[in-house]
Amino acid sequence: MIRPSHKEIHNKISEAKEAAARRKIAIVEPMSFAADALELDYPVESISEILHILLDEITPEYYAGRRPPQRSYESCIQGADLFAFQWKSSVVHSEIYFKFALKEGCLWLVSLHKSRKK
């Protein structure tokens, strides 16, 4: 079986939504994340609200990560599966690249920026 399956991706999106709703959100690289937020023109303080909307936009069809998922090497989420998505967001009006991990009920934001894929 090739991972992640459609069902696994759907479940990870649901888990991410639940964590965001509980405001269990952490950022792997805050400075980089803040710079990307400026580029997307949203205030970092509103990340919880933005995430809620963005997570409602994504579906398993937008999965852009590796198969099987890449594992994080960052110490805070070492070994956690990374789930990446790319799509045209109606919220921020740009092609978006969004990568996250889930660890102990927390949504860890790895990347959220305009797509840099050529």
Backbone as CSV, one residue per row, in Angstrom:
resi,resn,N_x,N_y,N_z,CA_x,CA_y,CA_z,C_x,C_y,C_z
1,MET,0.835,-1.185,0.000,0.000,0.000,0.000,0.881,1.251,0.000
2,ILE,0.519,2.191,-0.831,1.267,3.446,-0.908,0.693,4.425,0.108
3,ARG,1.570,4.953,0.941,1.161,5.944,1.940,1.500,7.331,1.436
4,PRO,0.750,8.323,1.835,-0.496,8.211,2.591,-1.672,7.957,1.651
5,SER,-2.606,7.173,2.134,-3.816,6.898,1.368,-4.736,8.112,1.426
6,HIS,-5.729,8.108,0.558,-6.736,9.166,0.552,-7.359,9.287,1.944
7,LYS,-7.690,8.155,2.542,-8.314,8.141,3.866,-7.364,8.708,4.926
8,GLU,-6.091,8.333,4.872,-5.118,8.849,5.846,-4.988,10.366,5.722
9,ILE,-4.918,10.870,4.498,-4.806,12.316,4.289,-6.060,13.013,4.823
10,HIS,-7.218,12.469,4.511,-8.474,13.037,5.009,-8.464,13.095,6.541
11,ASN,-8.024,12.011,7.158,-7.968,11.967,8.627,-6.978,12.983,9.193
12,LYS,-5.851,13.180,8.532,-4.859,14.160,9.004,-5.406,15.575,8.889
13,ILE,-6.128,15.860,7.821,-6.762,17.169,7.689,-7.758,17.369,8.828
14,SER,-8.546,16.347,9.125,-9.517,16.433,10.227,-8.823,16.651,11.567
15,GLU,-7.735,15.931,11.811,-6.983,16.107,13.057,-6.415,17.524,13.149
16,ALA,-5.931,18.035,12.030,-5.385,19.394,11.999,-6.478,20.414,12.315
17,LYS,-7.677,20.209,11.759,-8.806,21.101,12.039,-9.149,21.092,13.524
18,GLU,-9.163,19.895,14.109,-9.477,19.777,15.541,-8.442,20.498,16.392
19,ALA,-7.179,20.321,16.069,-6.113,20.984,16.830,-6.222,22.495,16.684
20,ALA,-6.495,22.973,15.469,-6.630,24.412,15.238,-7.828,24.970,15.999
21,ALA,-8.925,24.226,16.024,-10.120,24.668,16.746,-9.848,24.792,18.241
22,ARG,-8.986,23.921,18.774,-8.603,23.968,20.197,-7.448,24.947,20.442
23,ARG,-6.993,25.603,19.349,-5.855,26.533,19.389,-4.576,25.856,19.893
24,LYS,-4.444,24.581,19.554,-3.226,23.815,19.839,-2.346,23.907,18.596
25,ILE,-1.704,25.077,18.442,-0.919,25.385,17.249,0.481,25.813,17.682
26,ALA,1.478,25.278,17.012,2.866,25.682,17.262,3.533,25.913,15.903
27,ILE,4.524,26.771,15.906,5.234,27.115,14.673,6.679,26.656,14.790
28,VAL,7.140,25.909,13.801,8.495,25.362,13.834,9.537,26.475,13.721
29,GLU,9.396,27.363,12.745,10.351,28.468,12.524,9.595,29.799,12.541
30,PRO,9.390,30.394,13.732,8.555,31.602,13.834,9.001,32.781,12.967
31,MET,10.288,33.042,12.851,10.742,34.199,12.069,10.433,34.016,10.577
32,SER,10.696,32.851,10.070,10.407,32.551,8.672,8.898,32.592,8.432
33,PHE,8.154,32.059,9.374,6.702,32.040,9.267,6.144,33.462,9.230
34,ALA,6.682,34.341,10.057,6.234,35.737,10.094,6.507,36.439,8.763
35,ALA,7.663,36.192,8.181,8.000,36.792,6.885,7.038,36.307,5.802
36,ASP,6.712,35.020,5.828,5.777,34.477,4.853,4.373,35.044,5.057
37,ALA,3.986,35.286,6.306,2.674,35.884,6.597,2.579,37.278,5.999
38,LEU,3.659,38.040,6.087,3.677,39.377,5.490,3.476,39.297,3.984
39,GLU,4.148,38.327,3.357,4.026,38.160,1.908,2.589,37.802,1.508
40,LEU,1.915,37.013,2.359,0.529,36.632,2.074,-0.465,37.680,2.551
41,ASP,0.033,38.703,3.235,-0.777,39.838,3.676,-1.857,39.459,4.693
42,TYR,-1.450,38.714,5.722,-2.347,38.478,6.847,-1.542,38.660,8.132
43,PRO,-2.183,39.162,9.185,-1.468,39.351,10.450,-1.217,38.012,11.147
44,VAL,-0.010,37.821,11.640,0.353,36.572,12.319,-0.596,36.306,13.485
45,GLU,-1.082,37.363,14.132,-1.976,37.202,15.279,-3.271,36.490,14.901
46,SER,-3.633,36.544,13.633,-4.888,35.917,13.208,-4.670,34.527,12.617
47,ILE,-3.531,33.918,12.893,-3.205,32.619,12.291,-4.244,31.555,12.617
48,SER,-4.786,31.566,13.812,-5.786,30.567,14.175,-7.009,30.659,13.263
49,GLU,-7.485,31.874,13.024,-8.644,32.065,12.159,-8.309,31.721,10.707
50,ILE,-7.141,32.153,10.244,-6.713,31.853,8.875,-6.591,30.344,8.675
51,LEU,-5.981,29.661,9.643,-5.821,28.209,9.528,-7.162,27.506,9.437
52,HIS,-8.103,27.934,10.248,-9.434,27.322,10.234,-10.022,27.394,8.821
53,ILE,-9.893,28.538,8.184,-10.431,28.728,6.839,-9.630,27.925,5.812
54,LEU,-8.301,27.990,5.910,-7.463,27.258,4.949,-7.672,25.756,5.050
55,LEU,-7.796,25.253,6.262,-8.003,23.810,6.447,-9.353,23.368,5.884
56,ASP,-10.320,24.275,5.855,-11.606,23.951,5.228,-11.490,23.900,3.704
57,GLU,-10.501,24.584,3.152,-10.307,24.594,1.696,-9.621,23.337,1.174
58,ILE,-8.735,22.762,1.959,-7.921,21.667,1.412,-8.652,20.329,1.451
59,THR,-8.308,19.522,0.476,-8.840,18.165,0.359,-7.658,17.241,0.056
60,PRO,-7.862,15.943,0.175,-6.770,15.016,-0.150,-6.228,15.180,-1.567
61,GLU,-7.032,15.681,-2.478,-6.576,15.870,-3.856,-5.469,16.910,-3.963
62,TYR,-5.367,17.792,-2.983,-4.331,18.831,-2.995,-3.026,18.367,-2.340
63,TYR,-2.978,17.111,-1.935,-1.754,16.603,-1.287,-0.583,16.740,-2.255
64,ALA,0.501,17.361,-1.774,1.684,17.600,-2.608,2.951,17.062,-1.959
65,GLY,2.771,16.252,-0.938,3.926,15.717,-0.218,4.448,14.428,-0.815
66,ARG,5.458,13.909,-0.174,6.081,12.663,-0.631,5.223,11.465,-0.261
67,ARG,5.501,10.385,-0.952,4.843,9.107,-0.665,5.922,8.062,-0.477
68,PRO,6.153,7.553,0.705,5.488,7.881,1.970,5.879,9.280,2.443
69,PRO,5.116,9.830,3.411,5.417,11.182,3.878,6.840,11.310,4.403
70,GLN,7.425,12.456,4.107,8.744,12.775,4.649,8.621,12.872,6.168
71,ARG,9.678,12.530,6.862,9.684,12.659,8.325,10.505,13.887,8.696
72,SER,10.039,14.576,9.721,10.710,15.801,10.141,12.036,15.504,10.823
73,TYR,13.001,16.383,10.576,14.290,16.315,11.268,14.402,17.425,12.309
74,GLU,13.395,18.308,12.391,13.394,19.377,13.394,13.247,18.755,14.773
75,SER,14.020,19.223,15.737,14.034,18.595,17.063,12.666,18.606,17.747
76,CYS,11.876,19.648,17.539,10.578,19.749,18.213,9.552,18.741,17.687
77,ILE,9.729,18.281,16.461,8.791,17.304,15.874,9.550,16.165,15.188
78,GLN,10.703,15.862,15.727,11.576,14.830,15.152,10.803,13.542,14.874
79,GLY,10.902,13.079,13.632,10.291,11.816,13.240,8.816,11.898,12.867
80,ALA,8.179,13.047,13.077,6.757,13.192,12.734,6.587,13.243,11.220
81,ASP,5.512,12.647,10.727,5.202,12.707,9.300,4.830,14.130,8.917
82,LEU,5.318,14.564,7.757,5.013,15.898,7.238,3.995,15.768,6.112
83,PHE,2.947,16.568,6.196,1.886,16.550,5.202,1.855,17.897,4.491
84,ALA,2.103,17.875,3.189,2.193,19.100,2.400,1.036,19.162,1.398
85,PHE,0.541,20.382,1.199,-0.566,20.621,0.282,-0.269,21.854,-0.554
86,GLN,-0.787,21.834,-1.770,-0.630,22.991,-2.644,-1.943,23.179,-3.385
87,TRP,-2.454,24.422,-3.370,-3.712,24.729,-4.028,-3.874,26.231,-4.190
88,LYS,-4.843,26.609,-5.007,-5.191,28.015,-5.203,-6.200,28.380,-4.114
89,SER,-5.775,29.197,-3.171,-6.624,29.573,-2.044,-7.529,30.744,-2.403
90,SER,-8.800,30.589,-2.110,-9.741,31.692,-2.324,-9.671,32.693,-1.171
91,VAL,-9.030,32.307,-0.079,-8.915,33.173,1.095,-7.802,34.200,0.918
92,VAL,-6.623,33.739,0.535,-5.482,34.644,0.382,-5.192,34.960,-1.089
93,HIS,-6.042,34.443,-1.976,-5.987,34.761,-3.404,-4.624,34.483,-4.032
94,SER,-4.027,33.365,-3.645,-2.726,32.960,-4.177,-2.634,31.447,-4.205
95,GLU,-1.698,30.961,-5.011,-1.339,29.547,-4.964,-0.540,29.355,-3.674
96,ILE,-0.986,28.458,-2.828,-0.434,28.284,-1.478,0.293,26.944,-1.354
97,TYR,1.358,26.966,-0.573,2.044,25.744,-0.157,1.942,25.700,1.363
98,PHE,1.399,24.619,1.893,1.151,24.483,3.323,1.637,23.114,3.771
99,LYS,2.537,23.097,4.735,3.063,21.839,5.263,2.918,21.847,6.768
100,PHE,2.419,20.719,7.309,2.233,20.623,8.748,2.564,19.222,9.242
101,ALA,2.706,19.131,10.554,2.868,17.852,11.234,1.924,17.868,12.432
102,LEU,1.575,16.691,12.886,0.762,16.555,14.088,1.565,15.760,15.107
103,LYS,1.619,16.299,16.314,2.350,15.606,17.366,1.666,15.889,18.696
104,GLU,1.271,14.823,19.374,0.635,14.921,20.688,-0.535,15.895,20.692
105,GLY,-1.384,15.808,19.656,-2.576,16.642,19.578,-2.342,18.079,19.183
106,CYS,-1.113,18.414,18.815,-0.767,19.782,18.430,-0.511,19.844,16.925
107,LEU,-1.007,20.905,16.311,-0.762,21.178,14.901,0.512,22.003,14.799
108,TRP,1.542,21.433,14.212,2.833,22.110,14.037,2.916,22.654,12.622
109,LEU,3.033,23.963,12.492,3.137,24.607,11.195,4.589,24.616,10.741
110,VAL,4.835,23.995,9.619,6.180,23.918,9.066,6.351,24.972,7.978
111,SER,5.370,25.072,7.075,5.405,26.048,5.982,3.995,26.517,5.668
112,LEU,3.886,27.792,5.383,2.646,28.365,4.856,3.047,29.609,4.088
113,HIS,3.126,29.467,2.766,3.604,30.576,1.949,3.079,30.439,0.538
114,LYS,3.307,31.480,-0.265,2.963,31.390,-1.681,3.788,30.258,-2.294
115,SER,3.176,29.566,-3.229,3.875,28.471,-3.887,5.113,29.012,-4.583
116,ARG,6.207,28.300,-4.429,7.465,28.689,-5.079,7.807,27.707,-6.187
117,LYS,6.880,26.820,-6.457,7.073,25.812,-7.500,6.979,26.468,-8.860
118,LYS,7.944,26.245,-9.671,7.992,26.852,-11.016,7.276,25.969,-12.006
